[in-house]
Amino acid sequence: METEENRDVVFDEVNLMLAEKRTALSLLRTGIAIFSIPLSIGSVLIATSNLYHPNKILFLMIPVLGGCTLLVLIALWLIVNAIKKLRGNDKRLDLIIQNNEFLRNLVDP
């Protein structure tokens, strides 16, 4: 039988893993939000494309498209890292639940 102190340590560990999972989810949310910025800029450029000639404003288009590319790369990096962290946290939580009889009964009665 587990002692109360051991049970508290396990609960603290589960609480820490859930906090890390929330952090990874907020990282994923941030990556998705950053990914939407270049899509919005592209939509505006396409919607207003009949008002300008791309050859005449090429000196403005190149930095804008470069910035959009950079934002897409940052967003993809954030999303991939968040998914890796989520998977790692899920595996760790499953291992903690498997090794603790009280949590196993609590999660899957």
C-alpha positions in Angstrom: 0.0 0.0 0.0 1.2 3.4 -0.9 1.9 6.0 1.7 0.3 9.4 1.7 3.7 11.1 1.1 4.4 8.9 -2.0 0.9 9.6 -3.3 1.5 13.4 -2.9 4.7 13.1 -4.9 2.9 11.2 -7.7 0.1 13.8 -7.7 2.7 16.6 -7.9 4.4 14.9 -10.8 1.1 14.5 -12.6 0.3 18.1 -12.0 3.7 19.1 -13.4 3.2 17.0 -16.5 -0.3 18.6 -17.0 1.2 22.1 -16.7 3.8 21.2 -19.3 1.0 19.9 -21.5 -0.9 23.2 -21.2 2.3 25.1 -22.1 2.8 23.0 -25.2 -0.8 23.6 -26.2 -0.3 27.4 -25.8 2.8 27.1 -28.0 0.7 25.3 -30.6 -1.9 28.0 -30.4 0.7 30.7 -30.9 2.2 28.8 -33.9 -1.2 28.6 -35.6 -1.9 32.3 -34.9 1.5 33.3 -36.4 0.8 31.0 -39.4 -2.4 32.9 -40.1 -0.7 36.3 -40.5 1.0 35.5 -43.9 -2.2 34.0 -45.1 -4.0 37.3 -44.3 -1.3 39.3 -46.0 -1.5 37.1 -49.1 -5.3 37.4 -49.2 -5.0 41.2 -49.2 -2.4 41.2 -51.9 -4.5 38.9 -54.1 -7.7 40.9 -53.5 -6.0 44.2 -54.4 -3.9 42.8 -57.2 -5.9 44.7 -59.9 -4.9 48.0 -58.3 -1.2 47.7 -58.9 1.3 46.2 -61.3 3.7 43.7 -59.6 6.6 44.8 -61.8 6.4 48.4 -60.6 6.4 47.5 -56.9 8.7 44.6 -56.9 11.0 46.4 -54.5 8.2 46.3 -52.0 6.9 42.8 -52.8 10.2 41.1 -52.2 10.6 42.2 -48.5 6.9 41.5 -47.8 7.0 38.0 -49.3 10.4 37.4 -47.5 8.8 38.4 -44.2 5.8 36.1 -44.9 8.1 33.2 -45.6 10.0 33.9 -42.4 6.7 34.0 -40.4 5.6 30.7 -42.0 8.9 29.0 -41.1 8.7 30.3 -37.5 5.1 29.1 -37.2 6.0 25.7 -38.5 8.9 25.4 -36.1 6.6 26.3 -33.2 3.9 23.8 -34.3 6.3 20.9 -34.8 8.0 21.6 -31.4 4.6 21.8 -29.6 3.5 18.5 -31.2 6.7 16.8 -30.1 6.3 18.1 -26.5 2.7 17.0 -26.4 3.6 13.5 -27.5 6.4 13.3 -25.0 4.1 14.5 -22.2 1.4 12.0 -23.1 3.9 9.1 -23.0 5.2 10.2 -19.7 1.7 10.6 -18.2 0.7 7.1 -19.5 3.8 5.7 -17.8 3.0 7.4 -14.5 -0.6 6.2 -14.7 0.6 2.6 -15.5 3.0 2.5 -12.6 0.6 3.8 -10.0 -2.4 1.6 -9.0 -4.3 4.4 -7.4 -4.1 6.6 -10.5 -4.9 3.6 -12.8 -8.1 3.0 -10.8 -8.9 6.7 -10.8 -8.5 7.2 -14.6 -9.9 3.8 -15.7 -12.2 2.5 -13.0 
